[in-house]
Amino acid sequence: MRLSFLEPLYKQPGPFASVYLDTSRDAAIEDPDAAIQLRWRHLRDALASEGADRDSLTAVAGTVGSDTDVPGTHGQAVFTAHGRLALLDELPAPPARDIAHFGTLPDTMPLIVQRAPGIPYLAVHVHYGGRHSTEATGAVRIEAEAGMWPLTKVVPGHRLDEEIPVTDWMRAAGEVGRELAGHARRIDVEAVVVAGDVWARGILVRRLPAGLRGQVVTVEGAGESQPGRALLERKLDELFRGRMAAHDRALLGAFLAERTRDGASAEGLAAAVSALQRGGVKALFLNDHPESPFRLWTGPEPGQLALTEQELRFYGIRELHEEQADAALVRALVGTKGELVLMSERELRPAEGVGVLLRYADPACRM
């Protein structure tokens, strides 16, 4: 996963207030806004107990629950620094628990986890209920959305909505196919998910460019999509659950190949820290353990991280803080343009849950 979406956050110094909370406005909740504000009051008290200043609390309070236009279950991630909003992101699902943290580094891992696996896709729903003949009356309606799963649940992708007389469908399907191919190329899709009438969608699929046709997955029983949510959301959830993005899987394959030949890879927290200090990490592989006890010492710059306070002081760094290891690792990755791959232990279990694919073989990083 590329972490460029976090770059604006690290362009300013901390301390940061990091808040994650459920901002769903479910019809089953009698007064959802009151429920959101109650959850926020609990988090505000937690931030205050960690030393958050009044301006930071005010900045979060002015943002929490502002996503009134997002339907369905979801959440918000709010980051502030020095009394100003630093980053606001919608969460595709409510957080497992509401979180509040105030510290030198922002707590970004829950946000990253919510964005995974980050699969670029194209969803197409072909609506038609008439006679299977181009001499029939009526129209074929095409709904399509190019998005990134699961973020598209709460941040709409590029949409296409066209209605075409069925008498013109044979010719028009080719034009629609070329338009869809253009959207697919822009985000380098790895799956084209097609639902709807078997006859009408079959004509469209056969007129897609050959390269795109090979990525088509047809699904049945799509149903109607909820306004403001991802097209074919329920089917996409079933299709992509537990799946890694192709880009991340390629990085994992490269890591495993390098590990086999004792090449440009390393495992363990110490090795990862050493590689990040040198800016030598192409990708970091992490088993996400929210309860992880690992801590790291950090300085003001992304590459200033170490296992011990003494190591950083040896290099003349005076402004030091002890932080959660994942917060320090993510900041270093963003600052050095490295990527992060989250995976289950079924995929890979590196030492201490951390592995790195190096930009170049570096014996100093092999622990």
PyMOL commands that set and color helices and strands:
alter all, ss='L'
color gray80, all
select helices_A, chain A and resi 4-10+32-49+54-61+109-115+151-153+166-187+198-206+210-213+233-240+246-260+269-277+309-314+325-336+351-353+363-365
alter helices_A, ss='H'
color red, helices_A
select strands_A, chain A and resi 16-22+75-81+84-91+99-103+119-127+139-149+158-165+191-196+216-218+265-267+281-286+295-298+305-306+321-324+339-342+354-358
alter strands_A, ss='S'
color yellow, strands_A
deselect
rebuild
show_as cartoon
